[in-house]
Amino acid sequence: MKFSGEIAVDAAREAVFAKLQDIHFFASCIDGVKDLVPRDERTFDAVLETKVAYMTFKFKVTAELTEVTAPEVIAAKIEGAPLGLAGRLTAISATRLVETAQGTTIQYEIDTALTGKLGSIGQPVLKAKAKDMEKQFAKNLCAAFAGTEAGAEKGAA
């Protein structure tokens, strides 16, 4: 499944880049992230808990920053497995920060694959959940920069 979109943030590109580099800040914008532990400056372990349809899943994941070019590009690879189930989660994300007159536009693209029981749920259900997670991430990110829920968010699948 591929997802892409944009998030407009009312902050300078350098400030947005610095915050996105802070893995604890970044993780705080994603609902369900727990037990974040850095392995080194580019690799992190965490548990992601999320509800898909009528089931709750926990994933043990490892995220690795694969490209960091200040102040415009951040790319990462995420791999993991659901706890208690057979299967695998893989994702590759690419983020580009574009300076605008109003602040910064975060352009992102995520390519995700799920195998095993979770992958068998079906693409429409998983895509809907991913869109919900995108919207919540954008809301949390914009709120962090604005101090409120201000900030524009728009996404495209």
C-alpha positions as CSV (number, residue, x, y, z in Angstrom):
1,M,0.0,0.0,0.0
2,K,1.3,3.4,-0.9
3,F,0.3,6.6,0.8
4,S,1.3,10.2,0.1
5,G,0.2,13.6,1.2
6,E,1.2,17.0,2.5
7,I,1.0,18.7,5.9
8,A,1.3,22.4,6.2
9,V,3.0,23.6,9.3
10,D,3.2,27.2,10.5
11,A,6.9,27.1,11.3
12,A,10.2,27.6,9.6
13,R,11.7,24.7,7.7
14,E,14.7,24.5,10.0
15,A,12.5,24.3,13.1
16,V,10.3,21.6,11.5
17,F,13.4,19.6,10.5
18,A,14.9,19.8,13.9
19,K,11.7,18.6,15.6
20,L,11.2,15.7,13.2
21,Q,14.8,14.7,13.9
22,D,13.9,14.4,17.6
23,I,12.7,10.8,17.7
24,H,10.8,11.3,20.9
25,F,8.9,14.3,19.5
26,F,8.2,12.4,16.3
27,A,6.9,9.3,18.2
28,S,4.7,11.5,20.4
29,C,2.8,12.5,17.2
30,I,2.0,8.9,16.4
31,D,-0.9,7.4,18.5
32,G,0.0,4.1,20.0
33,V,3.8,4.3,20.1
34,K,5.2,3.0,23.4
35,D,8.6,1.8,24.8
36,L,10.7,3.9,22.4
37,V,14.4,2.9,22.9
38,P,17.2,4.3,20.8
39,R,19.8,1.7,19.6
40,D,22.0,4.4,18.2
41,E,21.5,7.9,16.7
42,R,19.8,6.4,13.6
43,T,18.1,3.2,14.8
44,F,15.2,2.9,17.3
45,D,13.1,0.1,18.7
46,A,9.5,0.6,19.8
47,V,6.1,-1.0,20.3
48,L,3.2,0.3,18.2
49,E,-0.3,-0.6,19.4
50,T,-3.2,0.0,17.1
51,K,-6.8,-1.2,16.6
52,V,-7.7,-2.5,13.1
53,A,-11.4,-3.3,12.6
54,Y,-12.4,-5.3,15.7
55,M,-8.9,-6.4,16.7
56,T,-6.1,-4.7,18.6
57,F,-2.5,-5.4,17.4
58,K,0.8,-4.7,18.9
59,F,3.9,-4.5,16.7
60,K,7.5,-4.7,17.9
61,V,9.2,-2.4,15.3
62,T,12.7,-1.2,14.4
63,A,13.0,2.2,12.6
64,E,16.2,3.2,10.9
65,L,16.9,6.6,9.4
66,T,18.2,5.8,6.0
67,E,18.8,9.4,4.7
68,V,19.0,12.7,6.5
69,T,19.8,15.8,4.5
70,A,19.3,19.0,6.5
71,P,16.9,20.8,6.3
72,E,15.0,19.1,3.6
73,V,15.0,15.3,3.5
74,I,14.3,12.5,6.0
75,A,13.9,8.9,4.9
76,A,13.4,5.8,7.0
77,K,12.9,2.1,6.9
78,I,10.6,0.4,9.4
79,E,10.4,-3.3,10.0
80,G,8.6,-5.3,12.6
81,A,6.3,-8.1,13.5
82,P,2.9,-8.3,15.3
83,L,3.3,-9.7,18.8
84,G,1.5,-13.0,19.2
85,L,0.9,-13.5,15.5
86,A,2.8,-14.7,12.5
87,G,3.4,-12.0,10.0
88,R,5.6,-9.0,9.1
89,L,5.3,-5.3,8.7
90,T,7.7,-3.3,6.4
91,A,7.5,0.3,5.4
92,I,9.7,2.8,3.6
93,S,9.0,6.5,4.1
94,A,10.4,9.5,2.4
95,T,9.8,13.0,3.7
96,R,10.7,16.3,2.0
97,L,10.3,19.7,3.7
98,V,9.5,22.6,1.4
99,E,9.7,26.2,2.6
100,T,6.6,28.3,1.8
101,A,5.5,31.8,2.6
102,Q,3.3,30.5,5.3
103,G,5.9,28.2,6.9
104,T,6.7,24.6,5.8
105,T,5.0,22.0,3.7
106,I,5.9,18.4,4.7
107,Q,5.5,16.2,1.6
108,Y,5.5,12.5,2.5
109,E,5.3,9.1,0.8
110,I,5.0,5.8,2.6
111,D,5.1,2.4,1.0
112,T,3.8,-0.3,3.5
113,A,3.5,-4.1,3.3
114,L,1.8,-6.4,5.7
115,T,1.9,-10.2,5.6
116,G,0.3,-12.9,7.7
117,K,-3.0,-12.6,9.5
118,L,-3.0,-8.8,9.5
119,G,-2.3,-8.7,5.8
120,S,-5.3,-11.0,5.2
121,I,-7.8,-8.5,6.7
122,G,-8.0,-6.8,3.4
123,Q,-6.7,-3.7,1.7
124,P,-9.8,-1.4,2.2
125,V,-9.8,-1.9,6.0
126,L,-6.0,-1.4,6.3
127,K,-6.0,1.6,4.0
128,A,-8.8,3.3,6.1
129,K,-6.8,2.7,9.3
130,A,-3.7,4.1,7.7
131,K,-5.6,7.2,6.6
132,D,-6.9,7.7,10.2
133,M,-3.4,7.4,11.5
134,E,-2.2,10.0,8.9
135,K,-4.9,12.5,9.9
136,Q,-4.1,12.1,13.6
137,F,-0.4,12.4,13.1
138,A,-1.0,15.7,11.1
139,K,-3.3,17.0,13.8
140,N,-0.7,16.2,16.6
141,L,2.2,17.7,14.6
142,C,0.4,20.9,13.7
143,A,-0.8,21.3,17.3
144,A,2.7,20.9,18.6
145,F,3.9,23.7,16.4
146,A,0.9,26.0,16.9
147,G,0.3,25.3,20.6
148,T,-3.3,24.5,19.5
149,E,-5.0,22.5,16.9
150,A,-4.3,25.2,14.3
151,G,-2.6,24.3,11.1
152,A,-3.7,22.9,7.9
153,E,-3.6,19.2,6.9
154,K,-4.3,17.6,3.6
155,G,-3.6,14.1,2.4
156,A,-4.0,12.1,-0.8
157,A,-3.8,8.4,-1.2
